[in-house]
Amino acid sequence: MITSKSNSRIRNLVTLKKKASERSSQDVFLVEGIKMFREIPAEELVEVYASGSFLKTEAGKSAVEAAEKESEAAWRPDRRPSFQEVSDEVFQALSDTRSPQGIMAVVRQKHYRFEDLLGNAGRPLVMVLENLQDPGNLGTIVRTAEGAGVTGILMSKGTADIYSPKVTRSTMGSIFRMPFLYTDDLAGDIGRMKKAGVTVCAAHLKGKNTYDGEDYTKGTAFLIGNESRGLSDEISEQADVRVRIPMAGRVESLNASIAAAILMYEAGRQRIKMEGKHYGEA
Amino acid sequence: MITSKSNSRIRNLVTLKKKASERSSQDVFLVEGIKMFREIPAEELVEVYASGSFLKTEAGKSAVEAAEKESEAAWRPDRRPSFQEVSDEVFQALSDTRSPQGIMAVVRQKHYRFEDLLGNAGRPLVMVLENLQDPGNLGTIVRTAEGAGVTGILMSKGTADIYSPKVTRSTMGSIFRMPFLYTDDLAGDIGRMKKAGVTVCAAHLKGKNTYDGEDYTKGTAFLIGNESRGLSDEISEQADVRVRIPMAGRVESLNASIAAAILMYEAGRQRIKMEGKHYGEA
């Protein structure tokens, strides 16, 4: 059992929590909490840290045992994830939350290709995020995207780090399943999507049609801009269509994750209607 | 100019920021930042605090001058709001943010009646929140509600305090315009709405129809539950209709403010369609 905060593994966890650059160079990220832990694909698990009191609970013990069993099946013995018990005090120091659940894991980062964003059903539904800054917004978009049937998320390099603890937590597990990619050539990659037959839509106050007046049943991408500045002119100009989300009262704009959700679910709604079926009945 | 953090007014501001009970007994709340400040109705303004450096900016000076002029028109001299300059150092200590904009106001609380929630067009669209806990979710729902044409928000007593700084900030000004009411008899008040002809809809995983398969063009209320526990059985049973928001992939639920937004905007969309017009063209 690790009982010291100055243990080198513990110090490394603290660094991984704080620094995007370290997460990137070690090619891993942190996942905390039992709900998220259960969603980690066995082949992506690198290290597991559980507190003494967590391992004493029925749920805790069985979650860790299940992960050990799964990773035995997934890995050669020399590449299996390590399991470590840490004292409650050390765990509290590690944790991002006031009353930590007692389980944390180091997980391998994902490396998707551009093509992965387009799905394999010939009907891409891509969210394009330009310099989105708020971790809660990004995490919520990832979660909602999976729910709405989005095929992938393309982000400018200036977008918040998807591997930061606040983002991963608010994805509620969708980070393990939703393909995403950071690009330093957002305009270029939008161009590639257009060549692949995807219609690019931007939410815009001056859009000609309201958002429910366009057809999203074919390949579609939605552009979502920064929380305060919106889309840059360069990216906005890439849009084939500008759609308006109507706003009553004196509201000037919607929260970025809300605007994204309204667009994604309108696309999902149209696609379900067209197929005459429900999600998940694929 | 106030230069001491131990000034009694400053100490009162700090208390108002932290304590819901004090906000309630003094019948006021705090508003910070220039954007929110500009939205405050003159007749609700009680005190204004501006930092020295804020008053040196063009935008700062003109915002404060405009508020002074408006409140002169709105109030008898003895009831006019007070305007105070505070040192930058004191303002920093007051502020909720790392780089404060330099303007804060004490604003009178609102007191709506139940009837105010139903609007005056004979077609109520009410959001009912049961024990919603996250301030960001609550603020975002208030903001989105105004945008979607919601007529009012009914909240159980256990819902987060709408006057906490985190909530007011994320309403982006909608708190000044959206009617709301806390009730200690949520079930009873839902009953009153039903008697007034409002159809009560709950989002539910086992709903029979998907959310876009119901008609929301007549009086409608949506029930939204707590972030982790959802709706209580008692409140859930009040629903006339259960609707399902489809979820693809392995998503088990959506964020509460996202689910609320999808429902509110579906109602808004149907109402616009029925009227053959756009929001704001009333």
Boltz contact constraints between the chains, C-beta under 6 A:
constraints:
  - contact:
      token1: [A, 140]
      token2: [B, 255]
      max_distance: 6.0
  - contact:
      token1: [A, 144]
      token2: [B, 258]
      max_distance: 6.0
  - contact:
      token1: [A, 146]
      token2: [B, 249]
      max_distance: 6.0
  - contact:
      token1: [A, 146]
      token2: [B, 251]
      max_distance: 6.0
  - contact:
      token1: [A, 147]
      token2: [B, 247]
      max_distance: 6.0
  - contact:
      token1: [A, 147]
      token2: [B, 251]
      max_distance: 6.0
  - contact:
      token1: [A, 147]
      token2: [B, 254]
      max_distance: 6.0
  - contact:
      token1: [A, 149]
      token2: [B, 248]
      max_distance: 6.0
  - contact:
      token1: [A, 177]
      token2: [B, 249]
      max_distance: 6.0
  - contact:
      token1: [A, 212]
      token2: [B, 269]
      max_distance: 6.0
  - contact:
      token1: [A, 246]
      token2: [B, 278]
      max_distance: 6.0
  - contact:
      token1: [A, 246]
      token2: [B, 279]
      max_distance: 6.0
  - contact:
      token1: [A, 247]
      token2: [B, 147]
      max_distance: 6.0
  - contact:
      token1: [A, 248]
      token2: [B, 147]
      max_distance: 6.0
  - contact:
      token1: [A, 248]
      token2: [B, 149]
      max_distance: 6.0
  - contact:
      token1: [A, 248]
      token2: [B, 279]
      max_distance: 6.0
  - contact:
      token1: [A, 249]
      token2: [B, 146]
      max_distance: 6.0
  - contact:
      token1: [A, 249]
      token2: [B, 177]
      max_distance: 6.0
  - contact:
      token1: [A, 251]
      token2: [B, 146]
      max_distance: 6.0
  - contact:
      token1: [A, 251]
      token2: [B, 147]
      max_distance: 6.0
  - contact:
      token1: [A, 254]
      token2: [B, 147]
      max_distance: 6.0
  - contact:
      token1: [A, 255]
      token2: [B, 140]
      max_distance: 6.0
  - contact:
      token1: [A, 258]
      token2: [B, 144]
      max_distance: 6.0
  - contact:
      token1: [A, 258]
      token2: [B, 261]
      max_distance: 6.0
  - contact:
      token1: [A, 261]
      token2: [B, 258]
      max_distance: 6.0
  - contact:
      token1: [A, 261]
      token2: [B, 261]
      max_distance: 6.0
  - contact:
      token1: [A, 262]
      token2: [B, 265]
      max_distance: 6.0
  - contact:
      token1: [A, 265]
      token2: [B, 262]
      max_distance: 6.0
  - contact:
      token1: [A, 269]
      token2: [B, 212]
      max_distance: 6.0
  - contact:
      token1: [A, 278]
      token2: [B, 246]
      max_distance: 6.0
  - contact:
      token1: [A, 279]
      token2: [B, 246]
      max_distance: 6.0
  - contact:
      token1: [A, 279]
      token2: [B, 248]
      max_distance: 6.0
